[in-house]
Amino acid sequence: MPRVVFADNDIILKLAEYDLLSDARSLLSVKSTEVVVLDSAKHVYAGLKKKLQRGESVKRSLQGLDRAIEFVEAATQITDKANIDWAEDHDNIDIPEAQLASWTVKTGGESCLLTGDKRFLKALAQADAGEHIFRGLHSRVICLEEVIRALIAELGFDNVRRKVASAPECDTGIQLVFGSTFDLPEEPVKDGLESMLRDITAVTGTGWLKRLS
């Protein structure tokens, strides 16, 4: 298992909405300080919380945002900036994800990138200037679908389904996999998660995503 996990804002928010953050950290066998986030993360979450408190539409709950804020405050926060010249002028490659990807490669060893941004993963696979980053991330990228799949094996299907069903608008793809009313049985859900993973692998190549079990 990885000893340092670089986590993007998207996956932290979604796992926080599902109340699966602590379970995911235990699954990865890392301490809170071995999770690394951008120093902007807590400000992003705090901004969303203020919007929610003002009555604006955020599609996040107060409890989920509080869990996300608590999680990143206990994590290690990056203040330095990595060289991301390779990411300039590339559609679908956002600066925060590029920073985390570069730091993951630079750190080396057993470090991994934990991300919920499938658009970024596919764009990176097709970005010529980022080829060195793409190669460096081989078998070191863990996506949301893989975390959910592995947590089903770890916690049991009914436990994970109940938590995912508590935040139905959190992720459209995950909602579809579990069924519109979260009533699909275990095997079709597992098949759906595997299908989503294959969709990424079709672009990145076999073995690029890290499997947890």
C-alpha positions, 0 to 999 in steps of 0.5 A, a space after each residue: 500500500 502507498 505510504 504517501 497519498 496525494 489527494 485532490 479536492 474532488 475525491 475528498 469532497 465526494 468521500 466526505 459526502 458519503 462519510 467514507 473518508 476515514 474508511 478510505 484512509 484505513 483502506 490505504 493504510 495511511 496516517 492522516 499526515 501521510 495524506 497530502 493536499 494542496 493548501 488551497 483545499 480548506 479554503 475551497 471547502 470553507 467557501 462552499 460552506 459559506 455559500 451553502 449557509 447563504 442558501 446558495 445551491 452547492 450540492 454539498 451538505 454542511 456535514 460533508 463539508 465539515 468532514 472534508 475540512 476536518 480531514 484536510 486540516 489533519 492532512 499535510 498541506 503543500 505550500 510549494 508549487 511544482 513545475 507544471 509547464 507541461 500542463 499549460 494550454 491543455 484542455 481538461 488539465 486543471 492546475 490543482 490536478 497538475 500540481 498533485 500529479 507532478 508532486 506524486 511523480 517527484 516524490 516517487 517511492 510508494 506515493 500515489 495520486 488519489 483522484 476523482 477527476 476522470 476527465 483529467 486522467 484521460 486528458 493526461 494520457 493524451 498530452 504529449 508534453 505531460 508524457 513524463 508525468 503519465 509514465 511516472 504515474 503508472 500503477 500509482 493512480 487510485 480513482 473514486 470508482 476503485 475506492 468504492 469497489 475496494 470498500 465494498 469488499 472491506 465493509 460489505 455491500 450494504 454498508 457502502 450502498 447505505 452511505 452512497 445512497 445518503 448523498 444521491 447527487 454527489 456523483 452521477 456516475 456512481 449513482 447510475 452504478 447503484 441504480 436510480 433508487 439504489 436498489 440494484 444487487 451487489 453483482 450488477 453494482 460491481 460490474 458497473 464499477 468495473 465497467 467505469 474502470 475499463 472506460 478509463 483503462 481504454 484510454 490510459 492502458 492496462 495497469 496504469 490505474 492502481 488496484 487495491 485488491 
